[in-house]
Every structure is written in C-alpha cells, then in structure tokens.
Amino acid sequence: MISADNTLALLACLLLIVYIGYISEKTRFGQALSAPLIILLLSFIIGNSGILPSKAPLYGVIQGILVPLAIPLLLFSADLRLVFRESKRMVWAFLLATVFTIIGALIGSGLISMGAAEPQLVGILAASYIGGSANFVATSQAVGFTDSSLYTAALTADALGAMFFLTLLMSLPAIRPIARHFQERAAPTDPPPPKPARAALASEAGADQEGQPSSESGVVLAVLLSATICALGMLVATWLPFAGAFIIAITVLSLMLANFAPSKMKAKIHFDYSLGTLFMYVFFATIGLGADLGAMVGAALPMLAFLAILVLVHIVLLVWLGARWRFTLAEMMIASSACILGPAAAAALAASKGWRHLVTPGMLVGVLGYAVATFIGITLTNLLG
C-alpha cells in the first residue's frame, strides 16, 4: 500500500488510472461505459482493496484546486451567440427537454426518498441530465456535496440511468403509435453546416479545437485565464451571502469571456477543453478511491429508482408535448439526447440515423446545456432544501 503522504507516487497512480480510462474508451466495451465511469469503477476497486489510501492530502488539493480550474476551461468553448444564431428551432426543442428533466426530477423526488442528502442529489443529478458530468461536479461543489460514498453511488447511478434513457430513446421510432403521434415533416435540405462549437469537437490531435496550431503559450493562457476567473469568483463570493456563490460566479465570468472576449484573444487559447476534461477525470479518480463499498451499494439503489422515474417522465412528456408543439420525432430525440447525454452523443445519434441536418444543431444546443445546468441544479437544491 502506498502511504497517504507519498504525494508523487499517489499522483502517478491517479494519472495511470486516468490514462487507463482514456485508452479503454477506445474499445467497444469502454465506449459503452465511458471514460468517467471506467475511472470511477477502477479507482473504487483499488481504493477498497487497500492498494491506495482512501484519504490523502493530495486528494484535497485536487478537489480544492483542479475542480474549480476545470469549470472555466470547459466553458471557454460555450459560444451561446452561435447556438442561438444557427439552431433556433433546436434551441426551443432543447428548452422543452430541459423542462421535461426538471419535471421528472421533481416527480422523482416526491416518489423516492434518498435520505438527508436528497435536495443535493436531486439538484446534482438534474444538472447532470441537463448538461453533463462537468455540471454534476460543479453543482456538487456549489451545494457542499462531499461524501465520497454517496458521490460514487450518484455517479454510478448517473451512468446507468443514461444507459436506460438511451435504450428507451432509440426504441421510439420503432413504436408505430408514437411515430404516428408526431406530425412528421419533410426533412429540410441540408444547409452548409456552420462551424461547430469547440466544446463538441474537442480534438485529441496536436492542434487546438479549432484546428489551429497549438502552442505552449496557448496552454498557459488557458490555465492563466481559468485561475484568474477563479480568483475573481472567490472575491465575488465574499460579497454574495448564499451557498454556491463561488461556482455561480466563475460560471458567469467564464461565459462572459466565452461570448464577449475578442475573437483574436479566444483564438490564442489552446487545449482548454482537453485540460478541463483531464482535471475532472483526475478528480473522479480521487472520489472513487474514497468510496466505501457497503455505503455505495446501499445508496445507489434509491438513486437508480429516482433516475428511472426522471427518465420515464422525460420520455412521456417528449412524446406528448413534443408532438403537440409540432416538432418532429427526430428533432425531439436529438434535443433530448443533447440534454441528457451531451453534445457529442446528440451528434452521433443524428449521424447514425441519417439526420445530417440535425448533427450541428444537436452539438450546439448541448453546449447550451453546459451553460445553464449548474444554475438549475443549485436552484432545485435550494428549492427542496
């Protein structure tokens, strides 16, 4: 067993776990689970076997520094002007899907008891099913959700619930009454696709997300801007006497930079999304190490029941109200996928179904989810608390 004060050895092990998660995602099995869940489960097994300590000073540094740094890095790509300019119809469909998630969360919380942490869990899981894992982490930080066992259980339930959702969503076109319920329209002629939002197309190659040559200064600039935003967010939070003020502040400041900074300046930022993802993945590894098996299993079951209700309500409202407001089934499926699974999954679904005209709009509205989900999650927690 590596001791808790052997910081460099622990850091090497954490990065090894993250690396395994990255390369595992290239396999068919890994694609089904996703890198975050692989990292979480692997670190959970290692932590419960005693190979690595469940608590260490390094974990606190990662959770206290890397997570706040990751949030701006993931949001620098959220160009909301592009979203509304290029995908107006899909934006409305996405907003409907967001409302469906909120209604499902409120109904689920009324039917399922998740214990003393229920208000926090409802807000965190709803944020994840509107934005993504980054919003899961940001909302958990904002509402003070720190129990490692509950955290691991929530992340595991989150992934299983997403699989359940995708199974239901993919089955909708095969159900004839549902297909007839929608007033299908002729697919519009595919326009020349606009340049997709960078967050949805984060590159793994040696160039930044817009295809421009990367540079060391661009990486440093990304981290510098993130650190500056976090410092300003901490200052703003001292003036705002409510829970979650720090996360809200850095989210707003990040979105302001993403949408109002000069384009020349934004073009100099390189690998922001990739760095933010890496920091989040290292954080997931620390969470898995600190989780207790018995506590996690017991806590995960009610969360799974809650998410099953959320997903069922979401799908039912999608079929009922989506058709009433004259959206096509394809539009609602892509908007729903962007909401619950994120921009990359929405684009992949649209491409696999041959809905080429919905690939870029699906990616763009998924970015909108990143921008609004944390605010919604914090609001739900405060409403139910």
C-alpha positions in Angstrom: 0.0 0.0 0.0 1.2 3.5 -0.9 1.1 5.8 2.1 -1.1 8.9 2.2 1.9 11.2 2.4 3.7 9.8 -0.6 2.3 12.5 -2.9 4.3 11.9 -6.0 3.6 8.2 -6.0 -0.1 8.8 -5.5 -0.2 11.4 -8.3 1.5 8.9 -10.6 -1.1 6.3 -9.7 -4.0 8.7 -10.2 -2.7 9.7 -13.7 -2.3 6.0 -14.5 -5.9 5.3 -13.6 -7.0 8.3 -15.8 -4.8 7.0 -18.7 -6.4 3.6 -18.5 -9.8 5.3 -18.6 -8.8 7.2 -21.8 -7.4 4.2 -23.7 -10.2 1.9 -22.5 -12.8 4.3 -24.1 -11.3 3.4 -27.5 -12.6 -0.2 -27.1 -16.2 -1.3 -27.8 -16.7 -2.2 -24.1 -15.2 1.1 -23.0 -17.4 3.1 -25.3 -20.4 1.6 -23.7 -19.2 2.6 -20.2 -17.4 5.9 -20.9 -14.1 7.0 -19.5 -15.5 8.7 -16.4 -17.3 5.6 -15.3 -14.3 3.4 -16.0 -12.1 5.7 -14.0 -14.6 5.8 -11.2 -15.0 2.0 -11.0 -11.3 1.2 -11.3 -10.4 3.7 -8.6 -13.2 2.3 -6.5 -11.9 -1.2 -6.7 -8.3 -0.1 -6.0 -9.4 2.0 -3.0 -11.4 -0.8 -1.5 -8.6 -3.3 -2.0 -6.3 -1.2 0.1 -3.7 -0.6 -2.6 -4.1 3.2 -2.4 -5.3 5.1 0.7 -8.9 6.3 0.8 -7.8 9.7 2.1 -4.7 11.8 1.4 -3.7 15.5 1.4 -3.2 15.3 -2.3 -6.9 14.5 -2.8 -7.9 17.6 -1.0 -5.6 19.7 -3.2 -7.1 18.2 -6.4 -10.7 18.7 -5.2 -10.0 22.2 -4.0 -7.9 23.5 -6.9 -8.2 21.3 -10.0 -12.0 21.2 -10.0 -12.5 25.0 -9.9 -9.9 25.4 -12.6 -11.7 22.8 -14.8 -15.0 24.6 -14.8 -13.9 27.7 -16.7 -11.7 25.6 -19.0 -14.8 23.6 -20.0 -16.9 26.7 -20.6 -14.5 28.8 -22.7 -16.0 27.0 -25.7 -19.6 27.8 -24.9 -20.3 30.4 -27.7 -24.0 31.0 -26.9 -24.4 33.5 -29.8 -23.5 30.8 -32.2 -26.1 28.5 -30.6 -29.0 30.9 -31.0 -27.9 32.1 -34.4 -27.6 28.7 -36.1 -30.1 26.5 -34.2 -33.1 28.5 -33.2 -35.7 25.7 -33.7 -33.4 23.2 -31.9 -33.0 25.6 -29.0 -36.7 25.5 -28.4 -36.7 21.7 -28.5 -33.8 21.6 -26.1 -35.5 24.0 -23.7 -38.5 21.7 -23.7 -36.3 18.7 -23.0 -34.7 20.7 -20.1 -38.2 21.4 -18.6 -39.0 17.7 -19.0 -35.9 16.8 -17.0 -36.9 19.3 -14.2 -40.4 18.0 -14.0 -39.1 14.4 -13.9 -36.7 15.3 -11.1 -39.5 16.9 -9.0 -41.8 14.0 -9.5 -39.0 11.5 -8.7 -38.1 13.4 -5.5 -41.7 13.2 -4.5 -41.9 9.4 -5.0 -38.5 8.3 -3.9 -36.7 9.0 -0.6 -32.9 9.4 -0.9 -32.2 10.3 2.7 -30.9 13.5 4.2 -28.9 14.4 1.1 -31.9 14.3 -1.2 -32.1 18.0 -2.0 -28.5 18.0 -3.0 -28.8 14.7 -5.0 -31.9 16.0 -6.9 -30.1 19.2 -7.9 -26.8 17.4 -8.9 -28.5 14.6 -10.9 -30.8 17.0 -12.6 -27.8 19.2 -13.5 -26.1 16.2 -15.0 -29.1 15.3 -17.1 -29.3 18.8 -18.5 -25.6 19.5 -19.0 -23.2 16.7 -18.2 -20.5 15.5 -15.8 -18.9 18.9 -15.6 -22.2 20.3 -14.3 -22.5 17.3 -11.9 -19.2 18.2 -10.4 -19.8 22.0 -10.4 -23.2 21.6 -8.7 -21.9 19.2 -6.1 -19.2 21.7 -5.3 -21.7 24.5 -5.1 -24.1 22.7 -2.7 -21.4 21.2 -0.5 -21.9 17.6 -1.5 -18.7 15.9 -0.4 -19.5 12.4 0.9 -17.3 10.1 -1.2 -19.5 7.0 -0.9 -22.7 8.9 -1.9 -20.7 10.7 -4.6 -19.6 7.4 -6.2 -23.1 6.0 -5.9 -24.5 9.0 -7.6 -22.0 8.9 -10.5 -22.6 5.2 -11.0 -26.4 5.7 -10.9 -26.0 8.6 -13.3 -24.2 6.4 -15.9 -26.7 3.5 -15.5 -29.7 5.9 -15.8 -28.2 7.3 -19.0 -28.0 3.8 -20.5 -31.6 3.2 -19.6 -32.6 6.5 -21.2 -30.7 5.8 -24.4 -32.4 2.4 -24.7 -35.8 4.0 -24.4 -35.0 6.8 -26.7 -33.6 4.6 -29.5 -36.8 2.4 -29.4 -39.2 5.4 -30.0 -39.1 5.3 -33.9 -40.0 1.6 -33.9 -43.2 2.2 -31.9 -45.8 2.9 -34.5 -48.3 4.8 -32.3 -45.6 7.1 -31.2 -44.4 7.7 -34.8 -47.9 8.4 -35.9 -48.4 10.7 -33.0 -45.8 13.1 -34.3 -46.7 15.1 -37.4 -43.7 14.3 -39.3 -42.5 16.9 -41.8 -40.3 16.5 -44.8 -36.6 16.8 -43.8 -35.3 20.2 -44.9 -32.5 20.4 -47.4 -29.2 20.1 -45.6 -27.6 23.6 -45.3 -23.9 24.0 -45.3 -23.1 23.2 -41.7 -21.8 26.1 -39.6 -18.6 25.7 -37.7 -19.5 23.6 -34.7 -18.9 24.8 -31.2 -15.4 23.8 -30.0 -16.7 22.0 -26.9 -18.5 19.5 -29.0 -15.5 18.8 -31.2 -12.6 18.8 -28.7 -9.7 17.4 -30.6 -7.2 14.8 -29.4 -4.7 15.7 -32.1 -1.7 18.1 -31.7 -3.8 21.2 -32.6 -6.4 23.1 -30.7 -10.2 22.5 -31.0 -10.4 24.9 -34.0 -7.7 23.2 -35.9 -5.1 25.9 -35.4 -1.5 25.0 -34.5 -1.2 24.7 -30.7 1.4 26.4 -28.7 2.8 26.3 -25.2 1.7 29.9 -24.7 -1.9 29.0 -25.7 -2.0 26.3 -23.0 -0.6 28.7 -20.4 -3.1 31.3 -21.4 -5.9 28.9 -20.9 -4.8 28.0 -17.4 -4.0 31.6 -16.6 -7.5 32.8 -17.5 -9.1 30.0 -15.6 -7.0 30.8 -12.5 -7.8 34.5 -12.8 -11.6 33.8 -13.1 -11.4 31.5 -10.0 -9.6 34.3 -8.1 -12.2 36.8 -9.1 -15.0 34.3 -8.4 -13.7 33.9 -4.9 -13.7 37.6 -4.4 -17.3 37.9 -5.7 -18.4 35.1 -3.5 -17.4 37.0 -0.4 -19.9 39.7 -1.4 -22.8 37.2 -2.0 -24.1 35.6 1.2 -25.6 32.4 -0.3 -24.5 28.8 -1.0 -22.9 28.1 -4.4 -22.0 31.8 -5.0 -18.4 30.8 -5.9 -19.4 28.3 -8.6 -22.1 30.7 -9.9 -19.6 33.5 -10.1 -16.9 31.5 -12.0 -19.6 30.1 -14.4 -20.9 33.6 -15.2 -17.4 35.0 -15.6 -16.4 32.1 -17.9 -19.5 32.6 -20.1 -18.8 36.3 -20.3 -15.3 35.6 -21.6 -16.5 32.9 -24.0 -19.1 35.2 -25.5 -17.8 38.7 -25.3 -14.0 38.4 -25.4 -12.3 39.5 -28.7 -12.1 36.6 -31.2 -8.4 37.2 -31.6 -7.9 36.6 -27.9 -10.0 33.4 -27.8 -8.1 32.1 -30.8 -4.9 32.1 -28.7 -6.5 29.8 -26.1 -5.4 26.2 -26.8 -6.4 22.8 -25.3 -8.8 24.4 -22.8 -11.5 21.8 -23.1 -8.9 18.9 -23.0 -7.3 20.3 -19.9 -10.6 20.8 -18.2 -11.6 17.2 -19.0 -8.3 15.9 -17.7 -8.7 17.8 -14.4 -12.2 16.4 -14.0 -11.1 12.8 -14.7 -8.3 13.1 -12.0 -11.0 14.3 -9.6 -13.2 11.3 -10.4 -10.3 9.0 -9.5 -10.0 10.6 -6.1 -13.7 10.2 -5.5 -13.6 6.5 -6.4 -10.7 5.9 -4.0 -12.6 7.4 -1.1 -15.8 5.5 -1.6 -16.9 2.7 0.8 -18.4 -0.4 -0.9 -21.2 -1.0 1.6 -22.3 2.6 1.7 -22.2 3.0 -2.0 -24.3 -0.1 -2.9 -27.0 0.8 -0.4 -27.2 4.4 -1.5 -27.2 3.7 -5.3 -30.5 1.8 -5.4 -32.8 4.7 -4.5 -30.8 7.0 -6.8 -31.4 4.5 -9.6 -35.1 4.4 -8.9 -35.2 8.2 -8.9 -33.4 8.4 -12.2 -35.7 5.7 -13.7 -38.7 7.9 -12.8 -37.0 11.1 -14.2 -36.2 9.3 -17.5 -39.7 7.9 -17.9 -41.3 11.2 -17.2 -38.9 12.9 -19.6 -39.7 10.4 -22.4 -43.5 10.5 -21.8 -43.5 14.4 -22.0 -41.3 14.3 -25.0 -43.8 12.1 -26.9 -46.8 14.0 -25.7 -45.8 17.7 -25.8 -43.2 17.4 -28.5 -45.8 16.4 -31.0 -48.4 18.9 -29.7 -45.9 21.7 -30.5 -45.3 20.3 -33.9 -41.7 19.2 -33.5 -40.7 16.1 -35.4 -39.7 13.0 -33.6 -36.2 13.4 -35.0 -35.9 16.9 -33.5 -37.1 15.9 -30.1 -34.9 12.8 -30.0 -31.8 14.9 -30.8 -32.7 17.7 -28.4 -33.4 15.1 -25.6 -30.1 13.3 -26.3 -28.2 16.6 -26.2 -29.9 17.4 -22.9 -29.3 14.1 -21.1 -26.3 12.6 -22.9 -24.5 15.8 -24.1 -23.5 17.3 -27.5 -21.2 14.5 -28.7 -23.9 11.8 -28.1 -26.5 14.0 -29.9 -24.3 14.4 -32.9 -23.5 10.7 -33.0 -27.2 9.8 -32.8 -28.2 12.2 -35.6 -25.4 10.9 -37.8 -26.3 7.2 -37.1 -30.0 7.9 -38.0 -29.1 9.8 -41.2 -30.4 13.1 -39.9 -27.5 15.1 -41.2 -29.3 18.4 -40.9 -29.5 17.9 -37.1 -25.9 17.0 -36.4 -24.6 20.5 -35.9 -27.7 21.9 -34.1 -27.6 18.9 -31.7 -24.0 19.7 -30.8 -24.7 23.4 -30.4 -27.6 23.0 -28.0 -25.6 20.6 -26.0 -23.2 23.4 -25.3 -26.2 25.5 -24.1 -26.8 22.7 -21.5 -23.3 23.2 -20.1 -24.1 26.9 -19.6 -27.4 26.6 -17.8 -27.4 23.2 -16.0 -25.4 24.3 -12.9 -27.8 27.2 -12.2 -30.8 24.9 -12.5 -29.2 22.3 -10.2 -28.4 24.8 -7.5 -31.9 26.3 -7.7 -33.5 22.8 -7.3 -31.4 22.1 -4.3 -32.3 25.3 -2.6 -36.0 24.8 -3.5 -36.1 21.3 -1.9 -33.8 22.1 0.9 
